[in-house]
Amino acid sequence: MINRYRQLVPIMAVGVISSLTTGCTWLESRDNLNKGVNAYKNAKYAEAAEMFQKASELDPTNENALLYLASAYMTQWIPGADSPENNELAKKARAVFMRVYEKNNRSELAIESLASLSFNEAKATLASGDGAAKRKAKFEEAKEWYSKLIQINPKKAPAYYSLGVIAWENWYPVLMEARSKMSMKPEDPGPLKDKKVREELKAQYGQVVEDGISNLRKALEVDPEYDDAMAYLNLLIRERADLADTPEGYKKDVEEADNWVQKTLETKKMKAEKANKTTGIVTDK
């Protein structure tokens, strides 16, 4: 019995030491995480990233450390600044957010951040020349991520809004180019003069525009005071008017767009008044 006990003591000791080591590692990870959060709050993003990196290395199961790390990279990234250092920040942010997503494919923050990253990369890319293909591909990436986000959370109004904005970003340059070729100024009334071009654009972009309008309406169903969604709904409906078959159809869309302009202004005013009441600020009427 004594010999057996002596055999068990080293095994038990190893177990205790292992448990203590694990506990110390976890505490050290938490300490680095807290230090990183403080650095992040003080806009010391590079320093914060180092702390979050250490926290994630000490505790690979800590999803928050990875999310903070990716956010620290993303915050430092400047859309459109084409330098090796800046591009590396975007690359690192995407890689870490993907690590989170691969572990937890229902992480809304990871999915929304990946969508935002692709969206901003697209926005920072020229819509003409060599950049056109990249811009289109990045918007498609963003669409996929926002669609995944909606599948997880159908009440995510910003995701519907972003899909509407992407539709407008894809449609607006094409419409302006078509108008330019017909010597139509932006302020000239439509619909597009050339019926053949109008039909071609309707076949190619009609559904894009309709989907964009639909998504913006869904954003407003979730959040009836979403004034940015109202503003883009005005734009898409106003520009859809150029595809109308008749002047009457064009006029109908323009009137609806005008109504959304009015609703946008009224909503912005209402929200400003609410904010003023909350803060106690008095404004002149």
C-alpha positions in Angstrom: 0.0 0.0 0.0 2.9 2.4 0.9 4.7 1.6 -2.4 1.5 2.2 -4.3 1.0 5.6 -2.6 4.6 6.6 -3.4 3.9 5.8 -7.0 0.8 7.9 -7.0 2.3 11.0 -5.4 4.5 12.0 -8.4 1.5 11.5 -10.7 -0.7 13.6 -8.5 2.0 16.2 -8.2 2.3 16.5 -12.0 -1.5 16.9 -12.2 -1.4 19.7 -9.6 1.5 21.5 -11.3 -0.2 21.2 -14.6 -3.4 22.7 -13.2 -1.5 25.6 -11.6 0.4 26.2 -14.8 -2.8 26.3 -16.8 -4.3 28.7 -14.2 -1.3 31.0 -14.3 -1.4 31.0 -18.1 -5.1 31.9 -18.1 -4.5 34.7 -15.7 -1.6 36.0 -17.7 -3.7 35.9 -20.9 -6.4 37.9 -19.1 -3.9 40.4 -17.9 -2.6 41.0 -21.4 -6.1 41.3 -22.7 -6.9 44.0 -20.1 -3.7 45.8 -20.9 -4.6 45.7 -24.6 -8.1 47.0 -24.0 -6.6 50.0 -22.0 -4.1 50.7 -24.8 -6.9 50.4 -27.4 -9.0 52.9 -25.5 -6.1 55.3 -25.5 -5.7 54.9 -29.3 -2.4 53.0 -28.9 -3.5 50.5 -31.5 -0.1 49.0 -32.3 0.7 48.5 -28.6 -2.8 47.0 -28.1 -2.3 44.6 -31.0 0.9 43.3 -29.3 -1.0 42.7 -26.0 -3.9 41.0 -27.8 -1.5 38.8 -29.7 0.2 37.7 -26.4 -3.2 37.0 -24.9 -4.3 34.8 -27.8 -1.1 32.9 -27.7 -1.3 32.2 -24.0 -5.0 31.2 -24.3 -5.9 30.0 -27.9 -9.5 29.4 -26.8 -10.0 33.1 -26.0 -12.2 34.3 -28.8 -12.3 37.9 -27.5 -8.5 38.2 -27.7 -8.7 37.3 -31.4 -11.6 39.7 -32.0 -9.7 42.5 -30.3 -6.5 41.7 -32.2 -8.3 41.8 -35.5 -10.0 45.0 -34.6 -6.7 46.6 -33.6 -5.3 45.8 -37.0 -8.4 47.0 -38.8 -8.5 50.3 -36.9 -4.9 51.0 -38.1 -5.7 50.2 -41.7 -6.4 53.2 -44.0 -8.7 52.3 -46.9 -7.1 53.3 -50.2 -3.6 53.9 -48.9 -1.6 51.6 -51.1 1.6 50.8 -49.1 3.0 47.4 -48.1 2.6 48.3 -44.4 -1.1 49.3 -44.8 -1.9 46.4 -47.0 -0.4 44.1 -44.4 -2.7 45.5 -41.7 -5.7 44.6 -43.8 -4.3 41.1 -44.5 -3.7 40.5 -40.8 -7.1 41.7 -39.9 -8.8 39.5 -42.4 -6.7 36.5 -41.4 -7.6 36.8 -37.7 -11.3 37.5 -38.3 -11.3 34.3 -40.5 -9.7 32.4 -37.6 -12.6 33.4 -35.4 -15.2 32.6 -38.1 -13.6 29.2 -38.7 -14.0 28.4 -35.0 -17.4 30.0 -34.6 -19.3 30.5 -37.9 -22.0 32.3 -36.0 -19.8 35.1 -34.7 -21.7 38.2 -35.8 -18.8 40.5 -35.1 -16.3 38.4 -37.2 -18.8 38.2 -40.1 -19.8 41.9 -40.0 -16.1 42.9 -39.8 -15.2 40.7 -42.8 -18.0 42.3 -44.7 -17.0 45.8 -43.7 -13.4 45.1 -44.7 -14.3 43.9 -48.2 -16.8 46.8 -48.6 -14.3 49.4 -47.7 -11.6 47.9 -49.9 -14.1 48.0 -52.8 -15.0 51.7 -52.0 -11.3 52.6 -52.0 -10.8 51.0 -55.5 -11.3 53.0 -58.7 -14.4 52.0 -60.6 -12.6 52.3 -63.9 -9.5 50.8 -65.6 -7.6 48.1 -63.8 -9.4 48.7 -60.6 -12.9 47.9 -61.9 -12.6 44.1 -61.7 -11.1 44.2 -58.2 -13.8 46.7 -57.1 -16.5 44.4 -58.4 -15.0 41.3 -56.7 -14.7 43.0 -53.4 -18.3 44.2 -53.5 -19.3 40.6 -54.2 -17.3 39.4 -51.2 -19.0 42.0 -49.0 -22.4 40.9 -50.3 -21.7 37.3 -49.4 -20.7 38.2 -45.9 -23.6 40.5 -45.3 -25.9 37.8 -46.6 -24.4 35.4 -44.1 -24.9 37.9 -41.3 -28.6 38.3 -42.2 -29.0 34.5 -42.1 -27.8 34.5 -38.5 -29.6 37.7 -37.5 -32.5 38.7 -39.8 -33.0 41.8 -37.7 -29.6 43.3 -38.6 -30.7 46.5 -40.3 -27.1 47.7 -41.2 -26.6 44.5 -43.2 -29.7 45.2 -45.4 -28.6 48.8 -45.7 -25.1 47.8 -46.8 -26.5 45.5 -49.5 -28.6 48.4 -50.7 -25.6 50.7 -50.9 -23.6 48.0 -52.8 -26.4 47.8 -55.3 -26.3 51.6 -55.8 -22.4 51.6 -56.1 -22.7 49.0 -58.9 -25.5 50.7 -60.7 -24.8 54.4 -60.4 -21.5 54.6 -62.4 -23.1 52.5 -65.2 -26.1 54.8 -65.4 -23.9 58.0 -65.4 -21.8 56.6 -68.2 -24.9 55.8 -70.3 -26.3 59.3 -69.7 -23.0 60.8 -70.7 -22.9 58.9 -74.0 -26.4 60.2 -74.8 -25.3 63.8 -73.9 -27.7 63.8 -71.0 -26.6 65.8 -68.0 -27.3 64.4 -64.5 -30.1 67.0 -64.0 -31.8 66.2 -67.4 -35.1 64.4 -66.9 -35.4 60.8 -68.1 -36.0 58.1 -69.0 -32.9 57.3 -71.0 -33.4 58.4 -74.6 -32.1 55.3 -76.3 -34.7 52.5 -76.0 -32.1 49.8 -77.0 -29.6 51.0 -74.3 -32.4 51.2 -71.8 -33.5 47.7 -72.4 -29.9 46.4 -72.2 -29.4 48.1 -68.9 -32.7 46.9 -67.6 -31.8 43.3 -68.5 -28.3 43.6 -66.9 -28.9 45.8 -63.9 -32.7 45.8 -63.4 -32.6 43.1 -60.8 -29.6 44.6 -59.1 -31.6 47.8 -58.6 -34.7 46.0 -57.4 -32.7 43.9 -54.9 -31.1 47.0 -53.6 -34.5 48.7 -53.1 -35.9 45.6 -51.5 -33.0 45.4 -49.0 -33.3 49.1 -48.1 -37.0 48.6 -47.4 -36.1 45.7 -45.2 -33.7 47.8 -43.3 -36.5 50.3 -42.7 -38.8 47.5 -41.6 -36.3 46.7 -38.9 -35.5 50.3 -38.1 -38.2 52.8 -39.3 -35.9 55.7 -38.3 -32.9 54.6 -40.4 -32.5 57.9 -42.3 -29.4 56.7 -44.2 -31.4 53.9 -45.6 -34.1 56.4 -46.6 -31.5 58.5 -48.4 -30.2 55.6 -50.5 -33.7 54.4 -51.2 -34.4 57.8 -52.7 -31.3 57.5 -54.9 -32.1 54.0 -56.2 -35.7 54.7 -56.9 -34.8 58.0 -58.6 -32.2 56.3 -60.7 -34.5 53.4 -61.5 -36.7 56.0 -63.1 -34.3 56.2 -66.0 -35.2 52.6 -67.0 -38.9 53.4 -67.1 -40.7 52.7 -70.4 -42.7 55.9 -70.4 -42.5 59.4 -69.1 -45.4 58.6 -66.8 -43.4 55.7 -65.2 -40.4 58.0 -64.9 -42.5 60.6 -63.1 -44.0 58.1 -60.7 -40.6 56.9 -59.5 -39.3 60.5 -59.2 -42.3 61.4 -57.1 -41.7 58.5 -54.8 -38.0 59.4 -54.5 -39.0 63.0 -53.6 -41.2 61.6 -50.8 -38.2 59.7 -49.4 -36.1 62.9 -49.5 -38.8 64.6 -47.4 -39.0 61.6 -45.0 -35.2 61.6 -44.6 -35.2 65.3 -43.7 -38.1 64.9 -41.3 -36.5 61.9 -39.6 -33.1 63.7 -39.2 -34.9 66.7 -37.7 -36.8 64.5 -35.3 -33.7 62.6 -34.2 -31.8 65.8 -33.7 -34.6 67.2 -31.5 -34.6 64.0 -29.4 -30.8 64.3 -29.0 -31.2 67.9 -28.0 -33.8 67.0 -25.3 -31.5 64.3 -24.0 -28.5 66.6 -23.7 -30.5 69.6 -22.6 -29.3 71.7 -25.6 -31.7 74.4 -26.8 -31.6 75.3 -30.5 -33.1 78.3 -32.3 -36.1 77.5 -34.5 
